[in-house]
Amino acid sequence: MVMPAAHTPAPLSLKRGEGEPQQGHSVPRPLGRELVEIKEVGIVKDVRRGIARIEGLSSCINSQMIHFASGTKGIVMGFNEKDVWALVMGDETSVSSGEEVTSKVEPFRVPVGHGYLGRVVNSLAEPMDNRGPIKPDDFYPVFREATGVIDRMPVDTPLETGIKIIDLVIPIGRGQRELVIGDRMIGKSTIGMDTIINQKGKDVICIYCCIGRSQASLLKTVQLFQEYGAMDYTIVVAATGADSANAQYLVPYTACALGEYFMFAGKNVFVVFDDLTRHAWAYRQIALLLERAPGREAYPGDIFYIHSQMMERAGKLKPDLGGGTMTFLPIIETIQGDFTGFIPTNLISITDGQIYLSTSLFYEGFKPAIDMGLSISRVGSKAQYPAIKDVSKMLRLEYIQYRELLKLTRLRTRYSPEVETKLKRGQILTILFEQDKYKPLAVEEEAVIFYAFKIRILDLMSVNAVTLFKANIMGFLDKNYPQVLVKIRETKKLSPEITEQLDKALMEFFKHK
């Protein structure tokens, strides 16, 4: 039904499929005429498990917003010749049969803006931290097509995670999509949290997207961010396990919308999706309720599409579009280390690399339990500072060779001098890579520690002495050679001048210690 605006002498009609004008563009207004508002009115036939069946909306399109008379919003998810199927985004009990539904053929939008920094919001970007309403800067479409290739730049700037293994061996660049994969309770979420904590003072806006986790886990995460001062630059977008499948399906798209708003404003954004396994479960439940044909593992046929559509929204924009970046760290849970499942293999093929966490390494006490043999970053050294690139050469190969050699020599008691040397360097490297959670390292710390390993000065020490070196070297340099750390921090390079001073500092440290 068409409802002309007041004082409209000659109503206009819009063609089906035409949406709202893009930001910064206006629709020409014909002389002597005003634009009209087009609404369709439908009736709810029934509501089942968060799915409303509606009749009367003949001009709707997929993923558009609809409004129930009760004030609840909905998302169109499918239709046939007679009915429209829509997700109820809110309290299902507030929608009843016979209720009116209005449609304006508008995309589903959520409020966005700087006021969301430091807040915890739900899948509709509504506050859930009891700190009052949030004043939005704008409204942004949730389901938006990814930016085209022609508007992107290559990823060449590192995102400093503060995790030694990742920064040195599996580097992540700003604008990259790096998958974190592994069994439950072995440190997957910790990697995302550590990275967020490490962005303090680095001009990066962080978004932590909680999908299907417990409320206790969410509360613990928020308290952790508050403790480390990370909430000042972080938005937590959450749909817990107590929320509906509809909310869990929508929440990562809401996180993308919030991130894209800042990206197009020229900011650097980092988003953690924890985790997309539960998102896939939620979408499978919705698809089955919509009576869509199930495919492999009962997932609908478009499960690959919805995840790829989401992941493609990350990237680095060209300078004429603001030069902003958005980096994704999706998390996937496996069962008994099997990463050949349907959802893991899908996301491995979509993303720009994966960080694989090994259960066996975790129970050996090696933390973070990252398997360097199965982990990879397809951006590689392009996303490393020169100082890190200089000290990280051959580290992966040396560690993998050590792990293989350890298996071969496990039952032997005597080794050749060459084998003993390799085993000792592997032990030293293992100690250097070990890292406590929530203690990310700065670039200069990583460069100093592994520079010492590179020049083989640590080979002359006992394994216990290496532990003491790792714990005390930065304090010694900060007290006696602060200019070395400042130069590395500023230049991100190990110039001949810096290495000369660093050699002198290391010799003095070992002489006294």
C-alpha positions in Angstrom: 0.0 0.0 0.0 1.2 3.5 -1.0 0.9 6.3 1.5 1.7 9.7 0.1 3.4 12.3 2.2 1.4 15.3 3.3 0.7 18.0 0.7 1.9 15.8 -2.2 0.0 16.8 -5.3 1.3 14.0 -7.5 2.7 10.8 -5.8 5.7 9.1 -7.3 6.4 5.4 -7.4 9.7 3.7 -7.0 10.7 0.5 -9.0 11.0 -2.6 -7.0 14.6 -3.3 -5.9 15.6 0.4 -5.7 17.1 1.1 -2.3 18.1 4.3 -0.5 20.7 6.6 -2.1 24.3 6.0 -1.2 26.0 8.2 1.3 27.0 11.5 -0.2 24.5 11.2 -3.1 21.1 12.7 -3.4 18.1 11.7 -5.6 17.0 14.5 -8.0 13.6 15.9 -7.0 11.3 16.6 -10.0 10.0 20.1 -10.2 6.7 20.6 -8.3 6.8 17.2 -6.7 7.9 15.7 -3.4 9.2 12.2 -2.7 6.7 9.8 -1.2 7.2 7.2 1.5 6.3 3.7 0.3 5.1 1.3 2.8 3.7 -2.2 2.5 1.5 -3.7 5.2 1.4 -7.4 5.9 -0.1 -9.6 8.6 1.7 -12.2 10.8 0.2 -15.6 10.1 2.2 -17.4 12.8 5.5 -17.3 14.8 7.6 -20.4 15.5 11.0 -20.5 17.2 11.8 -16.9 16.3 10.6 -17.3 12.7 7.6 -15.2 11.6 5.5 -16.2 8.6 3.9 -13.1 7.0 1.5 -12.5 4.2 0.9 -9.4 2.2 4.5 -8.1 1.7 4.7 -8.6 -2.1 7.6 -6.2 -2.8 10.1 -7.3 -0.1 13.7 -8.2 -0.8 16.1 -10.6 1.0 17.8 -9.2 4.2 15.7 -6.1 4.3 14.3 -4.6 7.6 10.6 -5.0 8.6 8.8 -3.5 11.5 6.2 -5.3 13.7 3.4 -3.3 15.2 4.8 -4.2 18.7 8.0 -2.3 17.9 10.2 -5.3 17.3 12.4 -5.4 14.2 12.7 -8.3 11.8 14.9 -9.5 8.9 13.5 -11.0 5.7 15.1 -14.4 5.2 13.1 -15.9 2.5 9.8 -16.0 0.7 7.5 -17.9 -1.7 4.5 -17.0 -3.8 2.3 -16.3 -0.8 4.3 -15.8 2.4 7.5 -14.1 3.6 9.7 -15.7 6.3 11.4 -13.3 8.7 13.6 -13.5 11.7 12.2 -11.8 14.8 15.1 -9.7 16.2 14.0 -9.3 19.8 11.6 -10.9 22.1 9.7 -13.6 20.2 6.8 -13.4 22.6 6.1 -9.8 21.7 5.1 -10.8 18.2 1.7 -12.5 17.8 -0.5 -13.9 15.0 -2.6 -11.3 13.3 -0.2 -8.5 14.1 0.5 -5.9 11.4 4.0 -5.7 9.8 5.2 -2.7 7.8 8.0 -2.7 5.2 9.7 0.2 3.5 12.1 -1.8 1.4 15.0 -0.6 3.5 18.2 -2.5 4.4 18.6 -3.7 7.9 20.7 -1.0 9.7 22.2 -0.6 13.2 23.4 2.5 14.9 27.2 3.2 14.8 29.6 5.8 16.1 32.4 6.7 18.5 30.0 6.6 21.5 30.2 2.8 21.3 33.8 2.7 22.4 34.1 1.2 25.8 30.5 -0.3 25.7 29.0 -3.7 25.6 26.1 -4.1 23.1 23.9 -6.8 21.8 23.3 -7.9 18.2 21.1 -4.8 17.5 23.9 -2.5 18.8 21.7 -1.8 21.9 23.6 -1.3 25.2 23.6 -4.2 27.6 26.0 -2.9 30.3 23.5 -0.8 32.3 25.3 2.4 31.5 22.5 4.2 29.7 21.7 4.8 26.1 24.3 5.4 23.4 24.1 8.4 21.0 24.9 7.2 17.5 26.8 9.1 14.9 25.0 7.3 12.0 23.1 4.2 10.9 25.0 1.6 8.9 23.7 -1.4 6.8 24.4 -4.7 8.4 24.4 -6.8 5.3 26.7 -4.9 2.9 28.6 -6.0 -0.1 32.4 -6.1 0.4 34.5 -3.3 -1.0 35.7 -4.1 -4.5 39.2 -5.2 -5.4 39.9 -2.0 -7.3 39.3 0.0 -4.1 41.8 -2.0 -2.0 45.5 -1.9 -1.3 47.9 -4.8 -0.7 48.4 -5.7 3.0 51.9 -4.6 4.0 51.7 -3.1 7.5 52.0 -5.4 10.5 49.4 -5.7 13.2 51.4 -6.1 16.4 49.9 -9.0 18.4 52.6 -9.0 21.1 52.7 -12.8 20.7 56.2 -13.8 19.8 55.4 -16.9 17.7 52.8 -15.0 15.6 54.8 -11.8 15.1 58.0 -13.6 14.1 56.8 -16.8 12.3 53.1 -16.2 11.4 52.8 -12.4 11.0 49.4 -10.8 10.7 49.0 -7.6 8.6 46.5 -4.8 8.9 43.6 -5.8 6.6 44.3 -9.5 6.8 41.9 -12.4 7.7 43.8 -14.9 9.9 41.9 -18.0 11.2 42.6 -19.4 14.7 41.7 -23.0 14.8 42.0 -25.7 17.5 40.1 -27.8 20.1 38.3 -26.2 23.0 40.1 -24.8 26.0 43.6 -24.7 24.6 44.0 -20.9 24.3 42.2 -19.8 21.1 40.3 -16.9 22.7 43.5 -15.9 24.6 45.2 -15.1 21.3 42.5 -12.7 20.4 42.4 -11.1 23.9 46.2 -10.7 24.0 46.1 -9.0 20.6 43.4 -6.6 21.8 45.4 -5.8 25.0 48.5 -5.1 22.9 46.7 -2.5 20.8 46.8 0.1 23.6 48.4 3.3 22.3 48.6 2.0 18.7 45.6 3.8 17.2 43.7 0.6 16.6 39.9 0.3 17.3 39.1 -3.2 18.5 35.9 -5.1 18.4 35.4 -8.3 20.3 32.4 -10.3 18.9 31.1 -12.9 21.3 29.0 -15.6 19.6 27.2 -18.2 21.7 29.6 -18.2 24.7 28.4 -18.2 28.3 27.5 -15.0 30.1 30.1 -15.9 32.7 32.8 -16.1 30.0 31.6 -12.8 28.5 31.7 -11.1 31.9 35.2 -12.4 32.5 36.4 -11.1 29.2 35.0 -7.6 29.8 36.6 -7.5 33.3 39.9 -8.5 31.7 39.7 -5.7 29.2 38.8 -3.2 31.9 41.7 -4.4 34.1 44.3 -3.8 31.3 42.7 -0.5 30.1 41.6 -2.1 26.8 37.9 -1.0 27.0 39.0 2.6 26.1 39.4 1.5 22.5 37.3 -1.6 22.4 33.6 -2.4 21.6 32.2 -5.7 22.8 29.3 -7.0 20.7 27.7 -10.1 22.2 25.1 -12.7 21.7 25.6 -15.3 24.4 24.4 -18.9 24.5 21.3 -17.7 26.4 20.2 -15.5 23.4 18.3 -16.8 20.4 19.8 -18.3 17.3 18.6 -15.2 15.5 20.8 -13.0 17.7 23.8 -15.3 17.3 23.4 -15.3 13.6 23.2 -11.5 13.4 25.9 -10.5 15.9 29.0 -10.9 13.7 27.4 -8.8 10.9 26.7 -6.1 13.5 30.4 -6.2 14.5 31.3 -5.9 10.8 29.0 -2.8 10.5 30.5 -1.1 13.5 34.0 -1.9 12.2 33.3 -0.7 8.6 32.0 2.6 9.9 35.4 3.3 11.5 37.3 1.8 8.5 35.7 4.2 6.0 36.5 7.0 8.5 40.2 6.2 7.9 40.7 4.2 11.2 42.5 0.9 11.7 40.1 -1.7 13.1 40.7 -5.2 14.5 37.8 -7.6 15.0 37.8 -10.9 16.9 35.0 -13.4 16.1 34.7 -15.8 19.0 33.7 -18.1 17.5 32.2 -18.8 14.1 31.5 -22.5 14.8 28.6 -21.4 17.0 27.6 -18.9 14.3 27.4 -21.8 11.8 25.3 -23.8 14.3 22.9 -20.9 14.7 22.5 -20.5 10.9 22.0 -24.2 10.5 19.1 -24.1 13.0 17.6 -21.1 11.3 17.9 -22.8 7.9 16.2 -26.0 9.1 13.3 -23.9 10.6 13.0 -22.2 7.2 12.6 -25.7 5.7 15.7 -25.3 3.5 17.3 -28.4 2.1 20.1 -29.6 4.3 23.5 -30.5 2.8 26.7 -31.8 4.3 26.5 -32.2 8.1 22.9 -30.8 7.8 24.3 -27.3 7.0 22.4 -25.4 4.2 24.0 -25.0 0.8 24.8 -21.3 1.3 26.9 -21.6 4.5 30.1 -21.1 2.5 28.6 -17.9 0.9 27.6 -16.3 4.2 31.0 -16.8 5.8 32.9 -15.7 2.7 30.6 -12.6 2.3 31.5 -11.7 5.9 35.2 -12.3 5.7 35.6 -10.4 2.5 34.6 -7.2 4.3 38.1 -7.1 5.8 40.8 -5.3 3.9 42.9 -2.2 3.4 41.3 0.7 1.6 43.0 3.0 -0.9 44.1 6.5 0.3 41.3 8.2 -1.6 38.8 6.2 0.4 40.5 7.2 3.7 43.1 4.4 3.8 41.5 2.6 6.7 42.0 -1.0 7.5 39.9 -3.8 9.0 41.6 -7.0 10.2 39.7 -10.1 11.1 40.7 -12.9 13.5 37.9 -15.5 13.3 38.1 -18.4 15.7 36.9 -22.0 14.9 36.6 -24.9 17.2 37.6 -28.4 16.1 36.9 -31.8 17.7 39.9 -33.9 18.6 42.2 -31.8 16.3 40.2 -32.7 13.2 40.4 -29.6 10.9 39.1 -31.4 7.9 35.5 -30.8 8.9 33.1 -28.9 6.8 33.2 -25.5 8.5 37.0 -25.5 9.3 37.9 -26.3 5.7 35.5 -23.7 4.4 37.1 -21.0 6.5 40.6 -22.2 5.8 39.9 -21.7 2.1 38.4 -18.2 2.7 41.0 -16.7 5.0 44.6 -15.6 4.4 46.2 -18.2 6.7 45.6 -20.1 9.9 47.0 -20.3 13.4 46.6 -24.0 14.4 46.7 -24.7 18.2 47.8 -28.3 19.1 46.3 -30.2 22.0 49.5 -32.2 22.4 51.7 -29.1 22.6 49.3 -27.6 25.2 49.5 -30.6 27.5 53.3 -30.6 27.1 53.2 -27.2 28.7 54.2 -25.3 25.6 52.0 -22.1 25.6 50.8 -20.6 23.4 50.3 -24.1 21.9 50.8 -23.0 18.3 51.9 -25.7 15.8 54.3 -23.8 13.5 54.3 -26.7 11.1 50.6 -26.4 10.4 50.2 -22.7 10.9 50.8 -20.2 8.1 50.3 -16.6 7.1 49.9 -16.0 3.3 50.9 -12.4 3.7 54.2 -13.5 5.2 57.2 -11.2 5.7 55.4 -8.4 3.8 53.7 -7.7 7.1 56.8 -7.5 9.3 59.0 -4.7 10.5 62.6 -4.9 9.2 63.9 -5.6 12.7 61.5 -8.5 13.2 62.1 -9.8 9.7 65.9 -9.8 10.3 65.8 -11.9 13.4 63.0 -14.3 12.3 64.7 -15.9 9.3 64.9 -19.7 9.6 63.2 -19.8 13.0 60.3 -21.9 11.7 62.6 -24.3 9.9 64.9 -24.6 12.9 62.1 -25.3 15.3 60.3 -27.8 13.1 63.6 -29.7 12.6 64.1 -29.7 16.4 60.7 -31.2 16.9 61.4 -34.0 14.4 64.9 -34.6 15.8 63.4 -34.9 19.3 61.1 -37.7 18.1 64.0 -39.6 16.5 66.3 -39.3 19.5 63.8 -39.9 22.3 65.0 -43.5 22.9 68.7 -42.8 22.6 71.1 -41.7 25.3 74.1 -40.6 23.3 74.3 -38.2 20.4 76.8 -36.7 18.1 78.1 -33.2 18.9 76.1 -31.8 15.9 72.9 -33.4 17.2 73.5 -32.1 20.7 74.0 -28.6 19.4 70.7 -28.8 17.4 68.8 -30.2 20.4 70.2 -27.5 22.7 69.3 -24.7 20.3 65.8 -26.2 20.0 65.4 -26.2 23.7 66.5 -22.6 23.9 64.1 -21.6 21.1 61.3 -23.4 22.9 62.0 -21.4 26.1 62.1 -18.1 24.1 58.8 -18.8 22.4 57.0 -19.7 25.6 54.8 -16.8 26.8 52.3 -16.2 29.6 48.8 -15.1 28.6 47.8 -11.5 28.8 51.5 -10.4 28.7 52.1 -9.3 25.1 55.6 -8.0 24.2 56.6 -4.8 22.4 58.4 -4.9 19.0 61.8 -3.9 20.6 61.5 -6.7 23.2 60.9 -9.4 20.5 63.8 -8.0 18.4 66.3 -8.0 21.3 65.5 -11.5 22.6 65.7 -13.1 19.2 68.7 -11.1 18.1 70.6 -12.7 21.0 69.4 -16.1 19.7 70.5 -15.2 16.1 74.1 -14.3 17.0 74.3 -17.6 19.0 75.3 -16.0 22.2 72.7 -18.0 24.1 74.3 -21.3 22.9 77.0 -20.9 25.5 74.4 -20.8 28.4 72.6 -23.5 30.3 68.8 -23.9 29.7 68.1 -22.4 33.2 70.3 -19.4 32.4 68.3 -18.7 29.2 65.1 -18.4 31.4 66.9 -15.8 33.5 68.1 -14.0 30.4 64.5 -13.8 29.1 63.2 -12.5 32.4 65.9 -9.9 33.1 67.4 -8.6 29.8 64.7 -5.9 29.2 65.1 -4.5 32.7 68.8 -4.3 32.2 68.6 -2.5 28.9 65.9 -0.2 30.1 68.2 0.9 33.0 71.6 0.9 31.2 70.9 1.3 27.5 67.5 2.9 27.1 68.6 4.6 23.9 68.9 1.3 22.1 65.3 0.4 22.9 64.1 3.8 21.8 65.9 3.6 18.5 64.4 0.1 17.8 61.0 1.3 18.8 61.2 4.4 16.5 62.9 3.0 13.5 61.7 -0.6 13.6 65.2 -1.6 12.3 68.4 -3.2 13.4 70.9 -0.8 11.8 74.6 -1.4 12.1 74.8 1.3 14.8 72.0 -0.3 16.8 73.5 -3.8 16.5 76.9 -2.5 17.7 75.3 -1.0 20.8 73.2 -4.1 21.3 76.3 -6.4 21.1 78.0 -4.2 23.7 74.9 -4.3 26.0 74.6 -8.1 25.7 78.3 -8.7 26.5 78.0 -6.4 29.6 74.8 -8.2 30.7 76.4 -11.7 30.5 79.6 -10.4 32.1 77.6 -9.3 35.2 75.0 -12.0 35.3 
